[in-house]
Amino acid sequence: MSASAAIVMPKLGLTMTEGLLASWRVGAGDTVATGDVLFVIETEKIATEIEAERAGRIGTILVPEGETVPVGATLATWADGKAAPAMGTTPAAEVRPQPAPAADRTAEPARVGMGTRLIATPLARRVARQNGIALDRVAGSGPHGRIKLKDVEAALATAPPASAAPLRKTDSQRRPATPIEQVVARRLSQAKQTIPHFYVMAEADITGLLAMREELNAAGLPQRLSITHFIMAAVGRALLAQPEINAVWDEGDIVTLAGSDVGIAVDSPRGLMVPVLRDAGARHLDAVASSCAGLVVRARDGRLTAADCEGGAISVSNVGMYGASHLVSIINPGQSAILGVAAVKPVFRPDAQGQPTLRQELGLVLSCDHRVIDGVRAARFLDLVVKTLEHPLPLLRQPAPQGSQT
């Protein structure tokens, strides 16, 4: 098969090597227009709809839904033997997965009837699949009957209870990992095994920060401030002050990144997502808070794009709301550091006169890639973050451009 007739797995980011073909939105013989969604890809970071870059007719579907295939692998063919320019892909490659048997294909929820296809968001499909809900029995509330997560949740609420006997306390429950969970497990296992992690820990006295946050939130700002917002801003400022931390390992090269991008870990229905806040260090606190809030909402609604999750050398993961004393995190593939944030805890510390004073302290653990960052630089970087959190007033203003005279 010639590459010119191929529809291939695109490369959506520098670190992407494979993707899960989550669902087809077209079938063999379908005629599509430019901009029509052909299929949905899931990586360990995001689900992305891939659109047709030209009009044409779909030939043969070679890879069924649910298969994980490498970048550049052939997924389907164009019936007319012509292809649009691939979106940053490598030349088409032979792929091992074979088309599913015809009997299996007719059972897929993505297509029902003669030429009729159900339209559903990737998140709605996943939740329906995990809970045994047939999408052809769910009424979609979106445009053109598109099935959304809330439609599946409504169907779950009205579904009759399962007839299976209840499990005894001694019974265990077992389910196969979903394809996306398998991808995440494989990538994080690889990261832990191949990245030489080391850790630097510190405590930040955020008594003043909490008082300032309470006063600012009481003033009725458009976006309420959280501790995470202060931390994201502080990490961004520290990247500007110490740009050698803003670097990643790439097949034997150390690549220094521009800007001060910082990832934020978000617990979503699809699992842990890490969208990236652009230029966190160049923004004032309100702008950081507003942008972070938007990223969190899109992550939980399943509306992140691949671009939202690309880039950055460091991420922030905050589990303080669950009372953890410390968090030692695994570095996200493609990055070189992650800051684990724990709960605020009250402690008595001596004041200037040596008298015990109640303070509020925050536990921080910086996980680093030793190929890129050494212990001294890591400790200096974490100290910058701590000092900014302990004296947060400058975060209210946008920092002066690098190299400018004050």
C-alpha positions in Angstrom: 0.0 0.0 0.0 1.4 3.4 -0.9 1.9 6.1 1.7 -0.1 8.5 -0.5 -3.3 6.5 0.1 -2.8 6.1 3.8 -4.5 7.7 6.8 -1.9 7.4 9.5 -1.5 7.8 13.3 -0.4 11.4 13.7 2.3 12.7 16.0 0.7 15.2 18.3 3.7 16.1 20.4 7.5 15.8 20.7 7.2 12.9 23.2 4.4 11.0 21.5 5.5 7.6 20.2 2.1 5.8 20.1 -1.6 6.4 20.5 -4.8 4.6 21.3 -7.3 4.6 18.5 -10.3 5.2 20.8 -13.1 5.4 18.2 -13.8 5.8 14.5 -16.2 8.5 13.5 -16.4 7.3 9.9 -16.8 3.9 8.2 -15.5 2.3 5.0 -17.1 4.0 2.0 -18.1 7.1 3.9 -17.7 10.4 2.1 -16.2 13.1 4.2 -15.7 16.9 3.9 -12.7 18.9 5.0 -12.9 19.3 8.7 -15.0 16.3 9.4 -13.8 14.2 12.4 -12.3 10.9 11.2 -11.3 9.3 14.5 -10.3 10.0 18.1 -6.8 9.3 19.5 -6.1 8.9 23.2 -2.6 9.2 24.6 -1.5 9.2 28.2 -2.3 12.9 28.3 -5.4 13.7 26.2 -8.1 12.6 23.8 -8.0 14.3 20.5 -10.4 14.4 17.6 -8.5 14.1 14.2 -10.1 15.9 11.3 -9.9 15.3 7.6 -7.7 17.8 5.9 -9.4 17.3 2.6 -12.6 15.9 1.2 -12.7 12.3 0.0 -14.1 8.9 0.5 -12.8 6.4 3.1 -11.5 3.2 1.7 -10.6 0.3 4.0 -10.5 0.5 7.8 -7.3 -1.4 8.8 -7.2 -0.9 12.6 -10.2 -1.4 14.9 -11.1 0.7 17.8 -9.2 0.0 21.0 -5.8 -0.8 19.4 -2.6 1.0 20.5 -0.4 1.7 17.5 2.8 3.6 16.8 3.1 7.1 15.3 3.0 6.8 11.5 1.2 3.5 11.4 -1.5 3.1 8.8 -5.0 3.2 10.2 -7.1 3.3 7.0 -6.9 4.2 3.3 -8.5 6.8 1.1 -10.6 5.1 -1.6 -9.4 7.5 -4.3 -5.7 6.8 -3.5 -5.0 10.4 -2.6 -4.1 11.7 0.8 -3.9 15.1 2.4 -0.6 16.2 3.9 -0.2 14.4 7.2 -0.3 16.5 10.4 3.3 16.3 11.5 3.4 12.5 11.0 6.2 10.3 9.8 5.8 8.2 6.7 3.2 5.5 7.0 4.4 2.2 8.5 3.1 -1.3 8.4 0.9 -2.0 11.5 0.4 -5.3 13.3 -3.2 -5.0 14.4 -5.7 -6.6 11.9 -9.2 -5.5 11.2 -11.8 -7.0 13.5 -14.0 -9.7 12.1 -17.2 -8.5 10.5 -19.3 -10.0 13.3 -17.4 -8.0 15.9 -17.5 -4.8 13.9 -21.3 -4.8 13.8 -21.4 -5.0 17.5 -19.5 -1.8 18.1 -21.5 1.1 19.6 -20.0 3.6 17.1 -22.3 2.4 14.3 -25.9 1.2 14.3 -28.3 0.4 11.5 -27.6 1.0 7.8 -25.0 3.7 7.5 -26.1 5.4 10.7 -23.4 6.3 13.3 -23.8 7.4 16.9 -22.0 10.5 17.8 -20.6 10.6 21.3 -17.7 12.3 23.1 -14.7 10.1 24.0 -15.5 10.6 27.7 -19.1 9.5 27.3 -18.0 6.4 25.4 -15.5 5.5 28.1 -18.0 5.9 31.0 -20.7 4.0 29.0 -18.3 1.1 28.2 -17.1 0.9 31.8 -20.7 0.7 33.1 -22.2 -1.5 30.4 -24.4 1.2 29.0 -25.4 0.7 25.3 -25.0 4.0 23.6 -27.7 3.3 21.0 -30.2 3.5 24.0 -29.0 6.9 25.2 -30.5 10.1 24.0 -27.9 12.7 23.1 -28.4 16.3 24.2 -25.6 17.8 22.1 -25.6 19.1 18.5 -26.9 16.6 16.0 -27.8 14.2 18.9 -24.2 14.0 20.1 -24.1 12.0 23.4 -22.4 13.8 26.3 -21.2 12.6 29.7 -24.3 14.0 31.3 -26.5 11.9 29.0 -24.6 8.7 30.0 -24.9 9.7 33.7 -28.6 10.2 33.3 -28.9 6.7 31.7 -26.9 5.3 34.6 -29.2 6.9 37.1 -32.3 5.2 35.5 -30.7 1.8 34.8 -32.1 -1.1 36.7 -29.9 -2.6 39.4 -27.7 -5.5 38.4 -29.2 -9.0 39.2 -25.9 -10.5 40.2 -25.6 -11.7 43.8 -23.8 -9.3 46.1 -20.1 -10.0 46.7 -19.1 -11.4 50.1 -16.6 -9.4 52.1 -14.0 -11.9 51.3 -14.6 -11.7 47.5 -12.3 -9.6 45.4 -13.2 -7.6 42.4 -11.2 -7.8 39.2 -11.5 -5.9 36.0 -9.1 -5.5 33.0 -7.3 -2.2 32.8 -8.7 0.1 30.0 -6.4 0.7 27.1 -5.6 4.2 28.3 -4.8 2.9 31.8 -2.4 0.4 30.2 -0.7 3.2 28.3 -0.4 5.3 31.5 0.9 2.4 33.4 3.5 1.6 30.8 4.7 5.1 30.4 5.0 5.8 34.1 6.7 2.5 34.8 9.2 3.4 32.1 9.7 6.9 33.6 10.4 5.4 37.0 12.7 2.8 35.6 14.7 5.0 33.2 14.7 8.4 34.8 17.2 8.7 37.7 15.0 10.3 40.3 16.2 12.2 43.3 14.3 14.2 45.8 14.7 17.5 47.7 12.3 18.3 50.6 11.5 21.6 52.3 8.9 23.2 54.5 7.4 26.6 53.7 5.9 28.8 56.3 2.8 30.1 54.6 1.1 31.8 57.6 1.3 35.2 55.9 0.2 33.7 52.5 -2.9 32.2 54.1 -3.8 35.6 55.7 -3.2 37.4 52.4 -5.3 34.8 50.5 -8.2 35.2 53.0 -8.2 39.0 52.7 -8.0 38.9 48.9 -10.8 36.3 48.6 -13.0 38.4 51.0 -12.6 41.3 48.6 -14.8 39.5 46.1 -12.3 39.0 43.3 -13.6 37.4 40.1 -11.5 34.3 40.7 -11.0 32.9 44.2 -7.4 32.1 45.0 -6.2 28.7 46.1 -2.9 27.7 47.5 -2.2 25.9 44.2 -2.5 29.2 42.4 0.2 30.7 44.6 2.4 27.7 44.1 2.0 27.7 40.3 3.0 31.4 40.2 5.9 30.8 42.6 7.3 27.9 40.5 7.0 30.0 37.3 8.9 32.9 38.9 11.6 30.5 40.1 12.0 29.2 36.5 12.6 32.7 35.3 15.2 33.2 38.0 16.9 29.9 37.4 16.4 29.0 33.7 18.8 26.0 33.9 15.9 24.1 35.7 13.7 24.7 32.6 15.3 21.9 30.6 14.5 18.3 29.6 16.4 15.2 28.5 15.9 14.2 24.9 17.8 11.2 23.7 21.2 12.3 24.9 20.6 16.0 24.5 19.6 18.5 27.2 17.1 20.9 25.7 16.5 24.2 27.4 12.9 25.4 27.0 11.8 29.0 26.4 9.3 30.7 28.7 8.1 29.5 32.1 5.5 26.9 31.4 4.3 24.8 34.4 2.0 21.8 34.4 -0.8 21.3 36.9 -2.0 17.8 37.8 -5.8 17.6 37.7 -7.9 14.6 38.9 -10.5 14.1 36.2 -13.1 11.4 35.3 -10.5 10.1 32.7 -7.8 9.9 35.4 -4.9 12.2 36.2 -4.5 14.9 33.5 -1.6 17.4 33.4 -2.4 20.5 31.3 0.3 23.1 31.0 -0.1 26.8 32.1 1.9 28.9 29.6 4.3 31.5 30.9 3.3 31.1 34.5 6.2 33.1 35.7 5.4 36.1 33.5 1.8 36.5 34.9 0.4 38.2 38.0 -1.5 36.1 40.5 -5.0 36.9 39.2 -4.0 35.9 35.7 -2.5 32.6 37.0 -5.6 31.8 39.0 -8.0 32.5 36.1 -6.0 30.5 33.6 -5.6 27.6 36.0 -9.3 27.5 36.7 -10.0 27.3 32.9 -7.5 24.4 32.5 -9.1 22.5 35.4 -12.6 22.9 34.1 -11.6 21.7 30.6 -9.7 18.8 32.1 -12.7 17.6 34.1 -15.0 18.1 31.2 -12.8 16.2 28.8 -12.2 19.2 26.6 -8.4 19.5 26.7 -6.6 19.5 23.4 -3.2 17.9 22.8 -1.6 21.4 22.7 -2.9 22.0 26.3 -0.8 19.1 27.6 2.4 19.6 25.7 5.6 21.3 26.9 6.9 22.4 30.2 9.8 21.0 32.2 8.0 20.8 35.6 4.6 20.2 37.0 2.9 20.8 40.3 0.8 18.1 42.0 -1.1 19.1 45.1 -2.8 16.5 47.3 -2.9 18.7 50.4 -6.7 18.7 50.4 -6.6 15.0 51.3 -4.4 15.5 54.4 -1.2 13.9 53.1 1.9 14.9 55.0 4.2 14.6 51.9 3.9 13.6 48.3 6.9 12.0 46.5 5.8 12.1 42.8 7.0 10.3 39.6 8.2 12.7 37.0 5.9 13.0 34.0 7.4 11.5 30.8 8.9 14.3 28.8 9.6 16.5 31.8 12.5 16.8 34.3 10.9 17.7 37.6 7.6 17.6 39.5 6.8 19.4 42.8 4.6 17.4 45.2 2.6 19.5 47.6 1.1 18.2 50.8 -1.3 19.5 53.5 -0.8 22.6 55.5 -0.1 21.7 59.1 0.1 23.8 62.3 3.4 23.8 64.1 5.0 25.8 67.0 8.2 27.6 66.0 10.3 30.0 68.2 9.9 33.7 67.3 12.6 36.3 67.5 12.5 36.2 71.3 12.6 32.4 71.4 8.9 32.1 72.4 6.8 29.4 70.7 4.5 30.8 68.0 1.9 28.9 66.0 2.8 28.8 62.3 1.2 27.1 59.3 3.7 25.1 57.2 3.5 23.4 53.9 5.4 20.3 53.0 7.1 20.3 49.5 9.0 17.5 47.7 10.8 18.3 44.5 11.4 15.2 42.3 14.2 15.7 39.8 15.8 14.0 36.8 19.5 13.7 37.7 20.5 13.7 34.1 19.4 17.3 33.8 19.4 18.7 37.3 22.0 18.2 40.1 21.4 18.4 43.8 22.7 22.0 44.3 20.5 23.4 41.5 17.5 21.5 42.8 18.0 22.8 46.4 18.5 26.4 45.1 15.3 26.2 43.0 13.2 24.8 45.8 14.6 27.5 48.1 13.4 30.1 45.6 9.9 28.6 45.6 9.9 28.5 49.4 11.0 32.2 49.8 8.4 33.3 47.3 5.6 31.5 49.2 6.8 33.0 52.4 6.9 36.5 51.0 4.1 36.3 48.3 3.3 40.0 47.9 5.3 40.4 44.6 3.1 37.8 43.0 0.3 40.4 42.9 2.2 42.2 40.2 3.4 41.1 36.8 7.2 40.7 37.0 9.4 43.0 35.0 10.7 41.5 31.7 14.0 39.7 32.0 17.0 42.0 31.4 15.0 45.2 32.1 16.4 47.9 34.4 14.4 48.6 37.6 
